[in-house]
Amino acid sequence: MGEFLSEPIEDKNTTEGICQQHDLIYVTSTMQGWRKNMEDMHTVDEENIEEAIKDAFMPTDNVWKASRVVMNVGGLAIHLSVDHKPNIDRESQRIIQAGS
C-alpha cells in the first residue's frame, strides 16, 4: 500500500457535477491522509451513471472495506452501501461460514 507520512495531509479535493440526463447532481471527494502518494481516482460516466457508481465504488470497497456511498434524492439520503459489521445477521453468518 505504499509508504506513510508522519502526519496526515487533511486537505480535501472535492468536485461537483450535474448529470442533466438523469437529473442528478454528484460530488466526489478525496483526501490523501497518511499515504505519501494518492492513488485514488474518481471518474463519472454520465452516459451510464449506475454502472459508473458501481465501477467507482466496488474496487475501493474491496480493498479498504470502509467506503460509503450515499445518494441524495430530493433531500433524502439513500444509502447505496452497507456496513460490514458483525452485529448484522448477514455479515455474522458470512464471518462464521468463513471460519472465524
PyRosetta script that sets phi, psi and omega in degrees:
from pyrosetta import init, pose_from_sequence

init()
pose = pose_from_sequence("MGEFLSEPIEDKNTTEGICQQHDLIYVTSTMQGWRKNMEDMHTVDEENIEEAIKDAFMPTDNVWKASRVVMNVGGLAIHLSVDHKPNIDRESQRIIQAGS")
pose.set_psi(1, 0.9)
pose.set_omega(1, 176.0)
pose.set_phi(2, 95.8)
pose.set_psi(2, -179.6)
pose.set_omega(2, -178.5)
pose.set_phi(3, -87.3)
pose.set_psi(3, 159.7)
pose.set_omega(3, -177.2)
pose.set_phi(4, -116.8)
pose.set_psi(4, 154.5)
pose.set_omega(4, 178.0)
pose.set_phi(5, -86.9)
pose.set_psi(5, 162.2)
pose.set_omega(5, 176.9)
pose.set_phi(6, -75.8)
pose.set_psi(6, -24.4)
pose.set_omega(6, 176.2)
pose.set_phi(7, -139.0)
pose.set_psi(7, 146.8)
pose.set_omega(7, -179.0)
pose.set_phi(8, -74.0)
pose.set_psi(8, 148.1)
pose.set_omega(8, 170.2)
pose.set_phi(9, -93.3)
pose.set_psi(9, 113.5)
pose.set_omega(9, -171.6)
pose.set_phi(10, -100.3)
pose.set_psi(10, 3.8)
pose.set_omega(10, 176.3)
pose.set_phi(11, -63.2)
pose.set_psi(11, 139.0)
pose.set_omega(11, -178.8)
pose.set_phi(12, -110.4)
pose.set_psi(12, 141.7)
pose.set_omega(12, 175.9)
pose.set_phi(13, -110.9)
pose.set_psi(13, 107.4)
pose.set_omega(13, -175.6)
pose.set_phi(14, -117.2)
pose.set_psi(14, 134.9)
pose.set_omega(14, 179.6)
pose.set_phi(15, -125.0)
pose.set_psi(15, 136.7)
pose.set_omega(15, 176.9)
pose.set_phi(16, -117.0)
pose.set_psi(16, 149.4)
pose.set_omega(16, 177.8)
pose.set_phi(17, -151.2)
pose.set_psi(17, 165.8)
pose.set_omega(17, 178.3)
pose.set_phi(18, -125.5)
pose.set_psi(18, 128.0)
pose.set_omega(18, 175.3)
pose.set_phi(19, -108.2)
pose.set_psi(19, 90.6)
pose.set_omega(19, -173.8)
pose.set_phi(20, -63.8)
pose.set_psi(20, -32.1)
pose.set_omega(20, -179.7)
pose.set_phi(21, -57.8)
pose.set_psi(21, -34.9)
pose.set_omega(21, -178.2)
pose.set_phi(22, -110.7)
pose.set_psi(22, 10.4)
pose.set_omega(22, -179.3)
pose.set_phi(23, 51.1)
pose.set_psi(23, 53.3)
pose.set_omega(23, -172.1)
pose.set_phi(24, -131.3)
pose.set_psi(24, 132.5)
pose.set_omega(24, 170.0)
pose.set_phi(25, -106.9)
pose.set_psi(25, 131.3)
pose.set_omega(25, -178.9)
pose.set_phi(26, -126.2)
pose.set_psi(26, 156.5)
pose.set_omega(26, 178.8)
pose.set_phi(27, -137.6)
pose.set_psi(27, 135.4)
pose.set_omega(27, 170.6)
pose.set_phi(28, -120.4)
pose.set_psi(28, 148.9)
pose.set_omega(28, -178.5)
pose.set_phi(29, -147.0)
pose.set_psi(29, 140.2)
pose.set_omega(29, 177.1)
pose.set_phi(30, -133.0)
pose.set_psi(30, 153.8)
pose.set_omega(30, 174.1)
pose.set_phi(31, -141.8)
pose.set_psi(31, 131.5)
pose.set_omega(31, -176.8)
pose.set_phi(32, -65.9)
pose.set_psi(32, -40.3)
pose.set_omega(32, 179.0)
pose.set_phi(33, 67.4)
pose.set_psi(33, -132.9)
pose.set_omega(33, -173.7)
pose.set_phi(34, -86.8)
pose.set_psi(34, -11.0)
pose.set_omega(34, -174.9)
pose.set_phi(35, -79.8)
pose.set_psi(35, 145.1)
pose.set_omega(35, 177.7)
pose.set_phi(36, -71.2)
pose.set_psi(36, -31.0)
pose.set_omega(36, 180.0)
pose.set_phi(37, -124.6)
pose.set_psi(37, 140.0)
pose.set_omega(37, 178.8)
pose.set_phi(38, -93.7)
pose.set_psi(38, 114.9)
pose.set_omega(38, -178.1)
pose.set_phi(39, -98.0)
pose.set_psi(39, -12.8)
pose.set_omega(39, -174.7)
pose.set_phi(40, -68.9)
pose.set_psi(40, 148.7)
pose.set_omega(40, 176.6)
pose.set_phi(41, -147.8)
pose.set_psi(41, 135.9)
pose.set_omega(41, 177.9)
pose.set_phi(42, -114.3)
pose.set_psi(42, 131.4)
pose.set_omega(42, 177.6)
pose.set_phi(43, -130.5)
pose.set_psi(43, 131.3)
pose.set_omega(43, 178.2)
pose.set_phi(44, -114.5)
pose.set_psi(44, 119.5)
pose.set_omega(44, 178.9)
pose.set_phi(45, -101.8)
pose.set_psi(45, 99.0)
pose.set_omega(45, -173.7)
pose.set_phi(46, -68.7)
pose.set_psi(46, -17.6)
pose.set_omega(46, 179.4)
pose.set_phi(47, -74.1)
pose.set_psi(47, -29.9)
pose.set_omega(47, -178.5)
pose.set_phi(48, -139.2)
pose.set_psi(48, 70.8)
pose.set_omega(48, -170.4)
pose.set_phi(49, -63.1)
pose.set_psi(49, -37.4)
pose.set_omega(49, 179.9)
pose.set_phi(50, -62.8)
pose.set_psi(50, -45.9)
pose.set_omega(50, 178.6)
pose.set_phi(51, -66.9)
pose.set_psi(51, -35.7)
pose.set_omega(51, 178.4)
pose.set_phi(52, -63.5)
pose.set_psi(52, -40.4)
pose.set_omega(52, 178.1)
pose.set_phi(53, -63.2)
pose.set_psi(53, -45.4)
pose.set_omega(53, 178.6)
pose.set_phi(54, -62.5)
pose.set_psi(54, -45.0)
pose.set_omega(54, -178.4)
pose.set_phi(55, -62.9)
pose.set_psi(55, -34.7)
pose.set_omega(55, -179.7)
pose.set_phi(56, -79.4)
pose.set_psi(56, -37.8)
pose.set_omega(56, -172.9)
pose.set_phi(57, -83.7)
pose.set_psi(57, -47.2)
pose.set_omega(57, -170.0)
pose.set_phi(58, -59.5)
pose.set_psi(58, -46.4)
pose.set_omega(58, 178.4)
pose.set_phi(59, -61.5)
pose.set_psi(59, -38.8)
pose.set_omega(59, 178.9)
pose.set_phi(60, -64.9)
pose.set_psi(60, -46.3)
pose.set_omega(60, -179.4)
pose.set_phi(61, -63.6)
pose.set_psi(61, -38.2)
pose.set_omega(61, -179.8)
pose.set_phi(62, -64.0)
pose.set_psi(62, -32.3)
pose.set_omega(62, -178.9)
pose.set_phi(63, -87.0)
pose.set_psi(63, -48.4)
pose.set_omega(63, -170.3)
pose.set_phi(64, -96.0)
pose.set_psi(64, -26.0)
pose.set_omega(64, -178.7)
pose.set_phi(65, 56.8)
pose.set_psi(65, 24.7)
pose.set_omega(65, -179.2)
pose.set_phi(66, -140.6)
pose.set_psi(66, 22.4)
pose.set_omega(66, -178.3)
pose.set_phi(67, -90.2)
pose.set_psi(67, 150.6)
pose.set_omega(67, 177.8)
pose.set_phi(68, -129.7)
pose.set_psi(68, 141.3)
pose.set_omega(68, 174.4)
pose.set_phi(69, -126.7)
pose.set_psi(69, 123.6)
pose.set_omega(69, 179.0)
pose.set_phi(70, -132.1)
pose.set_psi(70, 132.8)
pose.set_omega(70, 177.0)
pose.set_phi(71, -111.7)
pose.set_psi(71, 134.3)
pose.set_omega(71, 176.9)
pose.set_phi(72, -95.7)
pose.set_psi(72, 118.4)
pose.set_omega(72, 178.3)
pose.set_phi(73, -121.4)
pose.set_psi(73, 106.3)
pose.set_omega(73, -179.8)
pose.set_phi(74, 58.7)
pose.set_psi(74, 35.6)
pose.set_omega(74, 179.8)
pose.set_phi(75, 86.2)
pose.set_psi(75, -2.4)
pose.set_omega(75, 179.3)
pose.set_phi(76, -101.6)
pose.set_psi(76, 127.0)
pose.set_omega(76, 179.2)
pose.set_phi(77, -80.2)
pose.set_psi(77, 121.5)
pose.set_omega(77, 177.6)
pose.set_phi(78, -111.3)
pose.set_psi(78, 115.0)
pose.set_omega(78, -178.4)
pose.set_phi(79, -77.6)
pose.set_psi(79, 124.7)
pose.set_omega(79, 179.8)
pose.set_phi(80, -104.7)
pose.set_psi(80, 2.0)
pose.set_omega(80, 177.5)
pose.set_phi(81, -132.4)
pose.set_psi(81, 163.4)
pose.set_omega(81, -178.4)
pose.set_phi(82, -126.8)
pose.set_psi(82, 136.0)
pose.set_omega(82, 176.3)
pose.set_phi(83, -66.1)
pose.set_psi(83, 145.6)
pose.set_omega(83, 176.5)
pose.set_phi(84, -97.6)
pose.set_psi(84, 78.3)
pose.set_omega(84, -178.4)
pose.set_phi(85, -116.0)
pose.set_psi(85, 140.4)
pose.set_omega(85, -175.2)
pose.set_phi(86, -66.7)
pose.set_psi(86, -14.2)
pose.set_omega(86, 178.0)
pose.set_phi(87, -81.5)
pose.set_psi(87, -4.1)
pose.set_omega(87, 173.9)
pose.set_phi(88, -88.9)
pose.set_psi(88, 125.7)
pose.set_omega(88, -173.9)
pose.set_phi(89, -49.7)
pose.set_psi(89, -49.0)
pose.set_omega(89, -177.4)
pose.set_phi(90, -61.7)
pose.set_psi(90, -40.2)
pose.set_omega(90, -180.0)
pose.set_phi(91, -71.7)
pose.set_psi(91, -39.3)
pose.set_omega(91, 177.5)
pose.set_phi(92, -60.7)
pose.set_psi(92, -43.7)
pose.set_omega(92, 178.5)
pose.set_phi(93, -63.3)
pose.set_psi(93, -40.1)
pose.set_omega(93, 179.2)
pose.set_phi(94, -62.7)
pose.set_psi(94, -42.2)
pose.set_omega(94, -179.5)
pose.set_phi(95, -64.1)
pose.set_psi(95, -44.7)
pose.set_omega(95, 179.7)
pose.set_phi(96, -63.9)
pose.set_psi(96, -43.2)
pose.set_omega(96, 179.5)
pose.set_phi(97, -65.7)
pose.set_psi(97, -26.5)
pose.set_omega(97, 178.6)
pose.set_phi(98, -81.9)
pose.set_psi(98, -3.1)
pose.set_omega(98, 176.1)
pose.set_phi(99, 94.3)
pose.set_psi(99, 13.1)
pose.set_omega(99, 180.0)
pose.set_phi(100, -104.4)
pose.dump_pdb("model.pdb")
